[in-house]
Amino acid sequence: IRPRAGLPGGERVTSPFVDPDMGVGRMGRFFKGITYLVLTAFVALMVLYFEDPWLWRRYAGFVGGSEAGFGVRFNPTEVVPGGAGEPLPVASAASRTIAIDALKTAEEYAETFDSYAMIVVHKGIVQSEWYAAGWDRDRLTESPSMHKVILSILVGHAIYNGHITGLDTPIGTYIGEWKDDPRGNITIEQLLTMSSGLENYRMDLNPFRDTYKWLFAGDVLPILLNVPLAGWAPGSVFDANDINSALLALILERASGKRYAAYVSDALWQPLNAKDARVWLDSEDGLAHGSCCFMARPMDWAKLGALLLNKGAWQDTRIIPEAWVARMIAPSPQNDWYGYHLWLGYEDQTFPAMEGNPDRMDLTPFTARDTYYAQGRGAQAIFVVPSEELVIVRFGQGLGRNPLKDGWQVSALVNTVLTGVIEKSAAPGDEMAGETAGETARETTEN
């Protein structure tokens, strides 16, 4: 609108249908609306964040996908006090009972699949201790689900020391919130054999769902207690369900009256003379995650394998009864390839209940059909072969979408090492002579 020529003083002539300030007003209201929405969204996000800071920090770590993000996911942790951490004895070149060529082939295979560490122990003596660049004997490893074998050992310890009544004990005895709930009738053994009948919360990246929160929330207890039954009778179906392991960790705390880290330390880690380890918590001073993420040195995991090989004994100490180890490695009624939180290589493995085989593994059979093993995501493993007095531990990447290359053969390390077994007897003065881990044992009182 501009002044019309010829009018006195150049008066403005305006249309009765146009407001000269209308454009400015609309723009102002628009920016006010945007500012309001941004502030509202910011306040809402702050409310969400401060309701559960740990959940959102971990979620940001997932979305970012960086190494720093990985560290955020698995914090905080609690120390599991150990001892001096004396390593297993190491064979000299002359006293090896596994041929060097077989050991080198196994090391090369491990390296091909981006392993961090591999240790081979034969008859109580370390034959090979291999680490990738940047790794060494004192660096803590990831374990994911391999942690579950510790739970199984501790349940045996708790039963034989009177903390848990027995395998048939309803879990409602220790989870009082389920005392009068059908879920409380699930037994300890059904948790151990992955046949509880509880809903399986498979991995989900939606931070608003319990399928994500049960593992990454800052307070996982109410989410665990909210898990429903799946619709099939407990004890009738094998279903590898991390919720079962999470509940066992909770039960061990309540039954023993100790924090989980303290119970692991007293019952297992200090008797093994293992170095300090760490276990992941939902928050500071919170609940330990029993389904994954126990961080320890490779050598101490090898000691754990030696404990199982020696049927529950370590040097002059019996940590768990021999009868309990026999139960751990016996096939469950629901799955011939699974015992008490341990995988069994006794038969050809097809894992029909693990549809999709997330680690894309080759399931070629073990040549030694008494092999059993603890396994975690990314092929973290403790292999035990009683007939050959062999223990092998292997560690690698356990995080990320695809932590393991295609084609990893579960039995490869065991089958390769067994081709190099040398039959020899220890001579007087030989390093191989004398007592090895677990040759003698004495019964001990409760730790």
Buried (B, 14 or more C-beta within 10 A) or exposed (E): EEEEEEEEEEEEEEEEEEEEEEEEEEEEEEEEEEEEEEEEEEEEEEEBEEEBEBBBBBBBBBEEEEEEBBEBBBBBBBEBBBBEBEBBBBBEEEBBBBBEEBBBBBBEBBBEBBBBBBBBBBBBBBBBBBBBEEBEBEBBBBBBBBBBBBBBBBBBBBBBBEBBBEBEBBBBBBBEBBEEEEBBEBBBBBBBBBBBBBBBBEEBEEBEEBBBBBBBBBBBBEBBBEBEBBEEEBBEBBBBBBBBBBBBBBBBBBBBEBBBBBBBBBBBBBBBBBBBBBBBBBBEEBBBBBBBBBBBBBBBBBBBBBBBBBBBBBBEBBBBBEEBBEBBBBBBEBBBBBBBBBBBBBEEBEBEBBEEEBBEBEBEBBBBEBBBBBBBBBBBBBBBBBEBBBBBBBBBBBBEEEBBBEEBBBBBBBBBBBEBBEEEEBEEEEBBEEEBBBEEBEEEEEB
